[in-house]
Amino acid sequence: MRLIAAIAFKKGVPPLVIQLFSKSLEAACKRTHSRGRHEQRLLHTSPDKLKAEEQDELKVWLAQDPHPERLYNALQHMRTVYAAHTEESGKEALQQWIAEHLTSPTAAIRSIAKTVVQWRESIQNYFSFRVTNAPIEGTHNKVEVIKRRAYGYRNIERFKIRIRLECKPAM
């Protein structure tokens, strides 16, 4: 298993938690026969970044089934946890999130809450240091895509050059 350290995605929620919510929301969308990418975008976008008509559309869609609505609300609650400005308030908000969602009627949320409990110490480190591993995760993803696209390089030096070209640091 690959080591996922931390802690948090730059804008608020750790990659591990986001992945868990993404998979759960995707499964819920498939079960309710959603219209696809549009709903996925609405579900994953912070409500304050949605237009008024998109917010209304999301409310109508979520009202049809309580399962995705609970997932969505748990994700938004997690976003408020990571918006905490101080170490103490962040740790308190995380504990409150765990207590509220550990006994959720939705199995996916309970599973995510159990994972958050396991990663609690690493997640709490975010509130102390505000450090993220998102850039490393992004670079790792790019290298994996290069490997898949290449079907293996015979010359390792050319493989290294390709990685350096595509993963050069942002200016």
N, C-alpha and C positions, 0 to 999 in steps of 0.2 A: 504494500500500500504506500502510495506516495505521501510524503509528509506535507501536510497543509498547515502552516503555522498560523496564522492568525487572524487573521485577526480581523481585518476588516477591509472591505471594499472601500475605495476612496470616498464614495459618496454615502456610505453608511452601513451597509450590511455585509458581513463577511462572505467571501465566495462560497464557502462550504454551505452556509445557511441558504444563500440565494439559490444554489444548485438544488438543494432539497426542496425548496418552495417551487422552483421552476418545474422540476419533475412531477411534483404533486399536482400543480396547477395544470400542466400539460395533460396528465392522466384524467383529471376532472373534466377538462375541455373535450377530450375524446369521448368520454362517457356521456356527456350531454350533447354530443353532435354539434359542436360549435362551428362557426364559419371560418375558423382557422387563425391565420396570422394577425388579423385585426384584433380579435379578442385577446390573443397572447400579448400583443403590444399594450392594450388597455390594462390588462392584469398586471403587467410588469412595470408599467410607468407609474411614478409617484402621482397621486391624485392632484397635487397642486400644479403639475405640469400638463394636465389634460385640459382640453377645452371644455366649456360648459356642456355642449351637446355630447361630447365623448363621455363625460361623467354621468350624464343622464342615461346614455346607452348602456354604460357599464352597470349602473344601478338596476336597470330593467333586466339585463342579462343575469346578474347575480341573484336577483329575486326569484328566478325560476328554479334554482336548486340551492339548498343550504350548504352543501358540501364545498363548492368553489367559493361561496361567500365567506365561510369560516376560514378557509385558507387565505383568501385575500385579506380579511381583517387581521389575521395573525401576522401576515407579512407586513401590513401597515403598522401594526403594533410594534413589531421588531424594528421597523425603521425609526419609530419614535424613541425606542431604547437607544439606538446608536446616535440619535441626535442630542443625547445628554452632553452637557458641556463640562461637567466635573466628574472626577473619578468616583466620588461617593454617590452622586445621583445616577451615574451610569450603572454602577454595581447594584444599586437598589432597584432601578428600573428592570435590569436583567433578571434579578431574583423574582420580581413581581410577574414578569413575562413567563418565566418558568412555572411559577405557582399557578398561574391562570391557565396555561395551555397544556400542562402535564396531564390534566384530567379532561381534556377536550373530548367531545363525542366523536370527533373525526380522527380516525386511526392515523392518517398521514401527519396531522398536527402533533399527536402524541409522540410519534416516531421522531419528528423534528425536535420536539422538546427534549426527548431523551438524548439526542445527539448534542444539543446545546448544553445539557447538563454535563455530558462527558467532556466537552470542550470549554467548560465554564472558565477555567483558569486562563486559557489562551484568549478567550473572548474578552475577559475582564482586563487583560493586558492592554487591549486597545484603548480603554479609558485612561490608562496611565501614560502610555507612550504615543498614541495616535499614529502608529506605524502600520503599514499595510504590506501584504505580499502580492497584491494584485499585479504589479508590473512583472514580477517573476512568473506568476501564473500565465500571464499573457505571452511572455517570451517562450515559455515551455510549450504552450499551445501552438505557437507559430512553428517551432522546431518540429513538433509532431506532424503538422500539416505538410511541411517541406519533405519529411521522410515519406509520408504517404504518397505525395505527388511524384516523388522521384523514383519509386520502386527500387530504391537502393542505388547508391553511387558506387562505382568501381574504384574511384579515386577519392579517398577521404579528404584530401586537400580541397577538392572542388566542392564537396559537401560543406566543409567549413566556410568556404568563401560564400556559398549561397546563404548560409545562416547569417554571416556577417552582413551581407547585402540587405537581407530582409528584416533583420533584427537590429539595425543600427539605432542608437539612442536618439530620442526625440530632442530636437534643438530648442 
